[in-house]
Amino acid sequence: MKILEKDLKHGRVTVVPEFLDDFWILYTVIQKNDVAYARTSREVRLSNRYERLEKGKRISVTLGLRVESVYWDRSLNRLRIHGIVCDAPEDIGAMGSHHTLNITLNTPLTIIKRRWLDYHIKQIERAATGRATPIIIVSVDDEGYCVAVLREASLDIVAEEHISLPGKHMVDERQRILNEMFKSLTNLLDGLIKTYGDLIIIIGVGFIKEMYVRFLREEAPSIYKKVVDVKSVNSSGRSGVYEAMRSGILTKALQHARMVQEASIVEEVLRRLGMGRGDAVYGLSEVARAASFSAVEELIVTDEMLRESSDEDLLLLEEVLRSVEDKGGRVRVVSIEHEAGLKLKSLGGIAALLRFPVNSQN
């Protein structure tokens, strides 16, 4: 993401999304009642003649909207910002009407907030200064393979293949089927590398993953050089991919990937809650109470909660976020596009790790 202007005194930031993951950042930053400006097209009725309305003409114009909702359209790779027109040229008669801004890559967008919170700015600056490289995750074993691509905000399963191996006494037939699977998987990886980059992690149950690594070393050395880690998991296929995300075994290669960090922090919340030590809380009221004691070390909230809370809850949520930041705590926004976000959603969409326990007597 490119930052063209950052005038926090007047609450104004102008950015240009350059990568698809930038849409997720903007999706979490833009909230109801913000004002968004962008170039758009609008149908304008030019005049009435003989009491009959002339056919409208579509023109290009810059409009300002008071935001009502934001939708990340992943199928068309765009961000849709819907709201009420609050700033427009007088001659087009658009003031007070509904409109939708379709933000695509390389489209300048200005966002105006009454107050920018630290986590808003940090997310935009992080997107502007550096980004995690997509990672290709290969889960392979004697039942087949599953290939996923982990990007900053999403985990996409791109291919799966299932095989049925004969008994161990049929050595030649087993090896033939495995070789066919390895060739199919290697051809798939060759294409994915051209699209997503050259970081590959191989995981799996048992020794088949090591067999595949040897296959790559001998048959596809250029792909073998892109394998950054090989790890064992207890589950096959996509379940193995999700297990790797939860367990943190991908941390070595994905230390800058948001999803791994999110999965790790949500698991830590669940671990502490399970131990009953009182140094983790969940739910807006409990987190707000902990924040009032300056106890929150790290607050975790879903992107959905930031977008879809009632006006009353949103006012309290913003007050809590501001309080946590003012007292040195960290705020992390978690996407519900993956398992960690869904787990946090089941806890009410918000939780916190505490510096010290807070109980009913505090």
Contacts in CASP RR format, 6 or more apart in sequence:
PFRMAT RR
TARGET T0000
AUTHOR 0000-0000-0000
METHOD contacts of the structure
MODEL  1
MKILEKDLKHGRVTVVPEFLDDFWILYTVIQKNDVAYARTSREVRLSNRY
ERLEKGKRISVTLGLRVESVYWDRSLNRLRIHGIVCDAPEDIGAMGSHHT
LNITLNTPLTIIKRRWLDYHIKQIERAATGRATPIIIVSVDDEGYCVAVL
REASLDIVAEEHISLPGKHMVDERQRILNEMFKSLTNLLDGLIKTYGDLI
IIIGVGFIKEMYVRFLREEAPSIYKKVVDVKSVNSSGRSGVYEAMRSGIL
TKALQHARMVQEASIVEEVLRRLGMGRGDAVYGLSEVARAASFSAVEELI
VTDEMLRESSDEDLLLLEEVLRSVEDKGGRVRVVSIEHEAGLKLKSLGGI
AALLRFPVNSQN
1 15 0 8 1.000
1 16 0 8 1.000
1 17 0 8 1.000
1 18 0 8 1.000
1 19 0 8 1.000
1 22 0 8 1.000
1 25 0 8 1.000
1 124 0 8 1.000
1 127 0 8 1.000
1 128 0 8 1.000
2 15 0 8 1.000
2 16 0 8 1.000
2 18 0 8 1.000
2 128 0 8 1.000
3 13 0 8 1.000
3 14 0 8 1.000
3 15 0 8 1.000
3 124 0 8 1.000
3 125 0 8 1.000
3 128 0 8 1.000
4 14 0 8 1.000
4 15 0 8 1.000
4 16 0 8 1.000
4 108 0 8 1.000
5 12 0 8 1.000
5 13 0 8 1.000
5 14 0 8 1.000
5 110 0 8 1.000
6 13 0 8 1.000
6 14 0 8 1.000
6 121 0 8 1.000
7 13 0 8 1.000
8 116 0 8 1.000
8 121 0 8 1.000
10 112 0 8 1.000
11 112 0 8 1.000
11 113 0 8 1.000
11 114 0 8 1.000
11 115 0 8 1.000
11 116 0 8 1.000
12 110 0 8 1.000
12 111 0 8 1.000
12 112 0 8 1.000
13 110 0 8 1.000
13 111 0 8 1.000
13 112 0 8 1.000
13 116 0 8 1.000
13 121 0 8 1.000
13 124 0 8 1.000
14 108 0 8 1.000
14 109 0 8 1.000
14 110 0 8 1.000
14 111 0 8 1.000
15 22 0 8 1.000
15 26 0 8 1.000
15 108 0 8 1.000
15 109 0 8 1.000
15 111 0 8 1.000
15 124 0 8 1.000
15 128 0 8 1.000
16 106 0 8 1.000
16 107 0 8 1.000
16 108 0 8 1.000
16 109 0 8 1.000
17 23 0 8 1.000
17 26 0 8 1.000
17 79 0 8 1.000
17 103 0 8 1.000
17 104 0 8 1.000
17 105 0 8 1.000
17 106 0 8 1.000
17 107 0 8 1.000
17 109 0 8 1.000
18 105 0 8 1.000
18 106 0 8 1.000
19 105 0 8 1.000
19 127 0 8 1.000
19 131 0 8 1.000
20 77 0 8 1.000
20 105 0 8 1.000
20 151 0 8 1.000
21 127 0 8 1.000
21 131 0 8 1.000
21 151 0 8 1.000
21 152 0 8 1.000
21 153 0 8 1.000
22 105 0 8 1.000
22 127 0 8 1.000
23 72 0 8 1.000
23 77 0 8 1.000
23 78 0 8 1.000
23 79 0 8 1.000
23 103 0 8 1.000
24 72 0 8 1.000
24 152 0 8 1.000
24 153 0 8 1.000
24 154 0 8 1.000
24 303 0 8 1.000
24 335 0 8 1.000
24 337 0 8 1.000
25 123 0 8 1.000
25 124 0 8 1.000
25 127 0 8 1.000
25 153 0 8 1.000
26 70 0 8 1.000
26 79 0 8 1.000
26 103 0 8 1.000
26 109 0 8 1.000
26 111 0 8 1.000
27 70 0 8 1.000
27 72 0 8 1.000
27 79 0 8 1.000
27 303 0 8 1.000
27 307 0 8 1.000
28 123 0 8 1.000
28 303 0 8 1.000
28 306 0 8 1.000
28 307 0 8 1.000
28 333 0 8 1.000
28 335 0 8 1.000
29 111 0 8 1.000
29 120 0 8 1.000
29 123 0 8 1.000
29 124 0 8 1.000
30 36 0 8 1.000
30 67 0 8 1.000
30 70 0 8 1.000
30 81 0 8 1.000
30 111 0 8 1.000
31 67 0 8 1.000
31 70 0 8 1.000
31 113 0 8 1.000
31 306 0 8 1.000
31 307 0 8 1.000
31 314 0 8 1.000
32 67 0 8 1.000
32 68 0 8 1.000
32 69 0 8 1.000
32 307 0 8 1.000
32 314 0 8 1.000
33 66 0 8 1.000
33 67 0 8 1.000
33 114 0 8 1.000
34 66 0 8 1.000
34 67 0 8 1.000
34 111 0 8 1.000
34 112 0 8 1.000
34 113 0 8 1.000
35 64 0 8 1.000
35 65 0 8 1.000
35 66 0 8 1.000
35 67 0 8 1.000
35 86 0 8 1.000
35 87 0 8 1.000
35 111 0 8 1.000
35 112 0 8 1.000
36 64 0 8 1.000
36 65 0 8 1.000
36 67 0 8 1.000
36 81 0 8 1.000
36 101 0 8 1.000
36 109 0 8 1.000
36 110 0 8 1.000
36 111 0 8 1.000
36 112 0 8 1.000
37 62 0 8 1.000
37 63 0 8 1.000
37 64 0 8 1.000
37 65 0 8 1.000
37 87 0 8 1.000
37 109 0 8 1.000
37 110 0 8 1.000
37 112 0 8 1.000
38 62 0 8 1.000
38 63 0 8 1.000
38 64 0 8 1.000
38 81 0 8 1.000
38 101 0 8 1.000
38 103 0 8 1.000
38 107 0 8 1.000
38 108 0 8 1.000
38 109 0 8 1.000
38 110 0 8 1.000
39 60 0 8 1.000
39 61 0 8 1.000
39 62 0 8 1.000
39 107 0 8 1.000
39 108 0 8 1.000
40 60 0 8 1.000
40 61 0 8 1.000
40 62 0 8 1.000
40 63 0 8 1.000
40 99 0 8 1.000
40 101 0 8 1.000
40 102 0 8 1.000
41 58 0 8 1.000
41 59 0 8 1.000
41 60 0 8 1.000
41 61 0 8 1.000
42 58 0 8 1.000
42 59 0 8 1.000
42 61 0 8 1.000
42 63 0 8 1.000
42 92 0 8 1.000
42 94 0 8 1.000
42 99 0 8 1.000
43 56 0 8 1.000
43 57 0 8 1.000
43 58 0 8 1.000
43 59 0 8 1.000
44 56 0 8 1.000
44 57 0 8 1.000
44 58 0 8 1.000
44 59 0 8 1.000
44 92 0 8 1.000
44 93 0 8 1.000
45 53 0 8 1.000
45 54 0 8 1.000
45 56 0 8 1.000
46 54 0 8 1.000
46 56 0 8 1.000
46 57 0 8 1.000
47 54 0 8 1.000
48 54 0 8 1.000
59 92 0 8 1.000
61 88 0 8 1.000
61 89 0 8 1.000
61 92 0 8 1.000
61 94 0 8 1.000
63 85 0 8 1.000
63 87 0 8 1.000
63 88 0 8 1.000
63 94 0 8 1.000
63 99 0 8 1.000
63 101 0 8 1.000
64 85 0 8 1.000
64 86 0 8 1.000
64 87 0 8 1.000
64 88 0 8 1.000
65 81 0 8 1.000
65 82 0 8 1.000
65 83 0 8 1.000
65 84 0 8 1.000
65 85 0 8 1.000
65 86 0 8 1.000
65 99 0 8 1.000
65 101 0 8 1.000
66 83 0 8 1.000
66 84 0 8 1.000
66 86 0 8 1.000
67 81 0 8 1.000
67 82 0 8 1.000
67 83 0 8 1.000
68 82 0 8 1.000
68 83 0 8 1.000
68 84 0 8 1.000
69 81 0 8 1.000
69 82 0 8 1.000
69 83 0 8 1.000
69 307 0 8 1.000
70 79 0 8 1.000
70 80 0 8 1.000
70 81 0 8 1.000
70 82 0 8 1.000
70 307 0 8 1.000
71 79 0 8 1.000
71 80 0 8 1.000
71 82 0 8 1.000
72 79 0 8 1.000
72 80 0 8 1.000
73 79 0 8 1.000
73 80 0 8 1.000
74 154 0 8 1.000
77 104 0 8 1.000
77 105 0 8 1.000
78 102 0 8 1.000
78 103 0 8 1.000
78 104 0 8 1.000
79 102 0 8 1.000
79 103 0 8 1.000
80 100 0 8 1.000
80 101 0 8 1.000
80 102 0 8 1.000
80 103 0 8 1.000
81 100 0 8 1.000
81 101 0 8 1.000
81 103 0 8 1.000
82 98 0 8 1.000
82 99 0 8 1.000
82 100 0 8 1.000
82 101 0 8 1.000
83 98 0 8 1.000
83 99 0 8 1.000
83 100 0 8 1.000
84 96 0 8 1.000
84 97 0 8 1.000
84 98 0 8 1.000
84 99 0 8 1.000
85 94 0 8 1.000
85 95 0 8 1.000
85 96 0 8 1.000
85 97 0 8 1.000
85 98 0 8 1.000
85 99 0 8 1.000
86 95 0 8 1.000
86 96 0 8 1.000
88 94 0 8 1.000
88 95 0 8 1.000
101 109 0 8 1.000
103 109 0 8 1.000
113 120 0 8 1.000
115 322 0 8 1.000
117 318 0 8 1.000
117 321 0 8 1.000
117 322 0 8 1.000
117 325 0 8 1.000
117 331 0 8 1.000
118 325 0 8 1.000
118 331 0 8 1.000
119 321 0 8 1.000
119 325 0 8 1.000
119 331 0 8 1.000
119 332 0 8 1.000
119 333 0 8 1.000
123 333 0 8 1.000
131 152 0 8 1.000
132 151 0 8 1.000
132 152 0 8 1.000
132 254 0 8 1.000
132 256 0 8 1.000
132 257 0 8 1.000
132 258 0 8 1.000
133 197 0 8 1.000
133 199 0 8 1.000
134 149 0 8 1.000
134 150 0 8 1.000
134 151 0 8 1.000
134 196 0 8 1.000
134 197 0 8 1.000
134 199 0 8 1.000
135 149 0 8 1.000
135 150 0 8 1.000
135 199 0 8 1.000
135 200 0 8 1.000
135 201 0 8 1.000
135 250 0 8 1.000
135 253 0 8 1.000
135 254 0 8 1.000
135 257 0 8 1.000
136 147 0 8 1.000
136 148 0 8 1.000
136 149 0 8 1.000
136 189 0 8 1.000
136 192 0 8 1.000
136 193 0 8 1.000
136 196 0 8 1.000
136 197 0 8 1.000
136 199 0 8 1.000
136 200 0 8 1.000
136 201 0 8 1.000
137 147 0 8 1.000
137 148 0 8 1.000
137 149 0 8 1.000
137 150 0 8 1.000
137 200 0 8 1.000
137 201 0 8 1.000
137 203 0 8 1.000
137 241 0 8 1.000
137 244 0 8 1.000
137 250 0 8 1.000
138 145 0 8 1.000
138 146 0 8 1.000
138 147 0 8 1.000
138 185 0 8 1.000
138 189 0 8 1.000
138 200 0 8 1.000
138 201 0 8 1.000
138 202 0 8 1.000
138 203 0 8 1.000
138 212 0 8 1.000
139 145 0 8 1.000
139 146 0 8 1.000
139 147 0 8 1.000
139 148 0 8 1.000
139 203 0 8 1.000
139 204 0 8 1.000
139 233 0 8 1.000
139 236 0 8 1.000
139 237 0 8 1.000
139 238 0 8 1.000
139 240 0 8 1.000
139 241 0 8 1.000
139 244 0 8 1.000
140 146 0 8 1.000
140 181 0 8 1.000
140 185 0 8 1.000
140 202 0 8 1.000
140 203 0 8 1.000
140 204 0 8 1.000
140 208 0 8 1.000
140 209 0 8 1.000
140 212 0 8 1.000
141 204 0 8 1.000
141 205 0 8 1.000
141 206 0 8 1.000
141 208 0 8 1.000
141 209 0 8 1.000
141 236 0 8 1.000
141 237 0 8 1.000
142 163 0 8 1.000
142 165 0 8 1.000
142 178 0 8 1.000
142 205 0 8 1.000
142 206 0 8 1.000
142 208 0 8 1.000
143 162 0 8 1.000
143 163 0 8 1.000
143 236 0 8 1.000
143 237 0 8 1.000
144 160 0 8 1.000
144 161 0 8 1.000
144 162 0 8 1.000
144 163 0 8 1.000
144 181 0 8 1.000
144 236 0 8 1.000
144 237 0 8 1.000
145 159 0 8 1.000
145 160 0 8 1.000
145 161 0 8 1.000
145 181 0 8 1.000
145 185 0 8 1.000
145 237 0 8 1.000
146 157 0 8 1.000
146 159 0 8 1.000
146 160 0 8 1.000
146 236 0 8 1.000
146 237 0 8 1.000
146 238 0 8 1.000
146 240 0 8 1.000
146 241 0 8 1.000
147 157 0 8 1.000
147 158 0 8 1.000
147 159 0 8 1.000
147 160 0 8 1.000
147 185 0 8 1.000
147 188 0 8 1.000
147 189 0 8 1.000
147 192 0 8 1.000
148 155 0 8 1.000
148 156 0 8 1.000
148 157 0 8 1.000
148 158 0 8 1.000
148 238 0 8 1.000
148 241 0 8 1.000
149 155 0 8 1.000
149 156 0 8 1.000
149 158 0 8 1.000
149 192 0 8 1.000
149 196 0 8 1.000
150 245 0 8 1.000
150 250 0 8 1.000
150 254 0 8 1.000
150 257 0 8 1.000
150 259 0 8 1.000
150 260 0 8 1.000
151 257 0 8 1.000
152 257 0 8 1.000
152 258 0 8 1.000
152 259 0 8 1.000
153 258 0 8 1.000
153 259 0 8 1.000
153 335 0 8 1.000
153 337 0 8 1.000
154 259 0 8 1.000
154 335 0 8 1.000
154 337 0 8 1.000
154 338 0 8 1.000
155 241 0 8 1.000
155 245 0 8 1.000
155 259 0 8 1.000
155 337 0 8 1.000
155 338 0 8 1.000
157 238 0 8 1.000
157 241 0 8 1.000
158 192 0 8 1.000
159 188 0 8 1.000
160 237 0 8 1.000
160 238 0 8 1.000
161 181 0 8 1.000
161 184 0 8 1.000
161 185 0 8 1.000
163 177 0 8 1.000
163 178 0 8 1.000
163 181 0 8 1.000
165 174 0 8 1.000
165 177 0 8 1.000
165 178 0 8 1.000
166 173 0 8 1.000
166 174 0 8 1.000
166 177 0 8 1.000
167 174 0 8 1.000
168 174 0 8 1.000
178 208 0 8 1.000
178 211 0 8 1.000
179 215 0 8 1.000
182 211 0 8 1.000
182 212 0 8 1.000
182 215 0 8 1.000
182 219 0 8 1.000
183 219 0 8 1.000
185 212 0 8 1.000
186 215 0 8 1.000
186 216 0 8 1.000
186 219 0 8 1.000
186 220 0 8 1.000
186 223 0 8 1.000
189 200 0 8 1.000
189 223 0 8 1.000
190 220 0 8 1.000
190 223 0 8 1.000
193 200 0 8 1.000
193 223 0 8 1.000
193 226 0 8 1.000
198 226 0 8 1.000
199 226 0 8 1.000
199 228 0 8 1.000
199 253 0 8 1.000
200 223 0 8 1.000
200 226 0 8 1.000
200 227 0 8 1.000
200 228 0 8 1.000
201 227 0 8 1.000
201 228 0 8 1.000
201 229 0 8 1.000
201 230 0 8 1.000
201 231 0 8 1.000
201 244 0 8 1.000
201 250 0 8 1.000
201 253 0 8 1.000
201 254 0 8 1.000
202 209 0 8 1.000
202 212 0 8 1.000
202 213 0 8 1.000
202 227 0 8 1.000
202 229 0 8 1.000
202 230 0 8 1.000
202 231 0 8 1.000
203 209 0 8 1.000
203 230 0 8 1.000
203 231 0 8 1.000
203 232 0 8 1.000
203 233 0 8 1.000
203 240 0 8 1.000
203 241 0 8 1.000
203 244 0 8 1.000
203 249 0 8 1.000
204 231 0 8 1.000
204 232 0 8 1.000
204 233 0 8 1.000
204 236 0 8 1.000
204 240 0 8 1.000
205 232 0 8 1.000
205 233 0 8 1.000
205 234 0 8 1.000
205 235 0 8 1.000
205 236 0 8 1.000
205 240 0 8 1.000
206 232 0 8 1.000
209 230 0 8 1.000
209 232 0 8 1.000
210 230 0 8 1.000
213 224 0 8 1.000
213 227 0 8 1.000
213 230 0 8 1.000
216 223 0 8 1.000
216 224 0 8 1.000
216 227 0 8 1.000
217 224 0 8 1.000
228 252 0 8 1.000
228 253 0 8 1.000
229 250 0 8 1.000
229 252 0 8 1.000
229 253 0 8 1.000
231 244 0 8 1.000
231 249 0 8 1.000
231 250 0 8 1.000
233 240 0 8 1.000
233 243 0 8 1.000
233 244 0 8 1.000
233 247 0 8 1.000
233 249 0 8 1.000
234 240 0 8 1.000
234 243 0 8 1.000
235 242 0 8 1.000
235 243 0 8 1.000
242 339 0 8 1.000
244 250 0 8 1.000
245 259 0 8 1.000
245 260 0 8 1.000
245 263 0 8 1.000
245 338 0 8 1.000
245 339 0 8 1.000
245 340 0 8 1.000
246 263 0 8 1.000
246 267 0 8 1.000
246 339 0 8 1.000
246 340 0 8 1.000
248 260 0 8 1.000
248 263 0 8 1.000
248 264 0 8 1.000
250 257 0 8 1.000
250 260 0 8 1.000
251 260 0 8 1.000
251 264 0 8 1.000
254 260 0 8 1.000
258 335 0 8 1.000
259 335 0 8 1.000
259 338 0 8 1.000
259 340 0 8 1.000
261 332 0 8 1.000
262 300 0 8 1.000
262 332 0 8 1.000
262 334 0 8 1.000
262 335 0 8 1.000
262 338 0 8 1.000
262 340 0 8 1.000
262 341 0 8 1.000
263 338 0 8 1.000
263 339 0 8 1.000
263 340 0 8 1.000
265 298 0 8 1.000
265 300 0 8 1.000
265 332 0 8 1.000
265 334 0 8 1.000
265 340 0 8 1.000
265 353 0 8 1.000
266 300 0 8 1.000
266 334 0 8 1.000
266 340 0 8 1.000
266 341 0 8 1.000
266 343 0 8 1.000
266 344 0 8 1.000
266 351 0 8 1.000
267 340 0 8 1.000
268 280 0 8 1.000
268 353 0 8 1.000
269 280 0 8 1.000
269 282 0 8 1.000
269 300 0 8 1.000
269 344 0 8 1.000
269 347 0 8 1.000
269 351 0 8 1.000
269 352 0 8 1.000
269 353 0 8 1.000
270 343 0 8 1.000
272 278 0 8 1.000
272 279 0 8 1.000
272 280 0 8 1.000
272 353 0 8 1.000
273 280 0 8 1.000
273 282 0 8 1.000
277 357 0 8 1.000
278 354 0 8 1.000
278 357 0 8 1.000
278 358 0 8 1.000
278 359 0 8 1.000
279 353 0 8 1.000
279 354 0 8 1.000
279 355 0 8 1.000
279 356 0 8 1.000
279 357 0 8 1.000
280 351 0 8 1.000
280 352 0 8 1.000
280 353 0 8 1.000
280 354 0 8 1.000
281 287 0 8 1.000
281 289 0 8 1.000
281 290 0 8 1.000
281 351 0 8 1.000
281 352 0 8 1.000
281 354 0 8 1.000
281 358 0 8 1.000
282 347 0 8 1.000
282 348 0 8 1.000
282 349 0 8 1.000
282 350 0 8 1.000
282 351 0 8 1.000
282 352 0 8 1.000
283 347 0 8 1.000
283 348 0 8 1.000
283 349 0 8 1.000
283 350 0 8 1.000
283 351 0 8 1.000
284 313 0 8 1.000
284 316 0 8 1.000
284 317 0 8 1.000
284 320 0 8 1.000
284 348 0 8 1.000
284 350 0 8 1.000
287 296 0 8 1.000
287 299 0 8 1.000
287 320 0 8 1.000
287 350 0 8 1.000
287 351 0 8 1.000
287 352 0 8 1.000
288 316 0 8 1.000
288 319 0 8 1.000
288 320 0 8 1.000
289 358 0 8 1.000
290 296 0 8 1.000
290 352 0 8 1.000
290 354 0 8 1.000
290 358 0 8 1.000
291 299 0 8 1.000
291 320 0 8 1.000
291 323 0 8 1.000
291 324 0 8 1.000
291 327 0 8 1.000
291 352 0 8 1.000
292 323 0 8 1.000
293 358 0 8 1.000
293 362 0 8 1.000
294 327 0 8 1.000
294 355 0 8 1.000
295 354 0 8 1.000
295 355 0 8 1.000
295 356 0 8 1.000
295 358 0 8 1.000
296 324 0 8 1.000
296 327 0 8 1.000
296 329 0 8 1.000
296 352 0 8 1.000
296 353 0 8 1.000
296 354 0 8 1.000
296 355 0 8 1.000
297 329 0 8 1.000
297 330 0 8 1.000
297 352 0 8 1.000
297 353 0 8 1.000
297 354 0 8 1.000
297 355 0 8 1.000
298 329 0 8 1.000
298 330 0 8 1.000
298 331 0 8 1.000
298 332 0 8 1.000
298 352 0 8 1.000
298 353 0 8 1.000
299 320 0 8 1.000
299 321 0 8 1.000
299 324 0 8 1.000
299 329 0 8 1.000
299 330 0 8 1.000
299 331 0 8 1.000
299 332 0 8 1.000
299 350 0 8 1.000
299 351 0 8 1.000
299 352 0 8 1.000
300 332 0 8 1.000
300 334 0 8 1.000
300 344 0 8 1.000
300 350 0 8 1.000
300 351 0 8 1.000
300 352 0 8 1.000
300 353 0 8 1.000
301 317 0 8 1.000
301 321 0 8 1.000
301 331 0 8 1.000
301 332 0 8 1.000
301 333 0 8 1.000
301 334 0 8 1.000
301 344 0 8 1.000
301 349 0 8 1.000
301 350 0 8 1.000
302 333 0 8 1.000
302 334 0 8 1.000
302 335 0 8 1.000
302 336 0 8 1.000
302 341 0 8 1.000
302 344 0 8 1.000
302 345 0 8 1.000
302 349 0 8 1.000
302 350 0 8 1.000
303 333 0 8 1.000
303 334 0 8 1.000
303 335 0 8 1.000
303 336 0 8 1.000
304 336 0 8 1.000
304 345 0 8 1.000
304 349 0 8 1.000
305 317 0 8 1.000
305 345 0 8 1.000
305 348 0 8 1.000
305 349 0 8 1.000
305 350 0 8 1.000
306 314 0 8 1.000
306 317 0 8 1.000
306 333 0 8 1.000
309 317 0 8 1.000
317 350 0 8 1.000
321 331 0 8 1.000
324 330 0 8 1.000
324 331 0 8 1.000
324 352 0 8 1.000
325 331 0 8 1.000
334 340 0 8 1.000
334 341 0 8 1.000
334 344 0 8 1.000
335 341 0 8 1.000
336 342 0 8 1.000
336 344 0 8 1.000
336 345 0 8 1.000
344 350 0 8 1.000
344 351 0 8 1.000
END
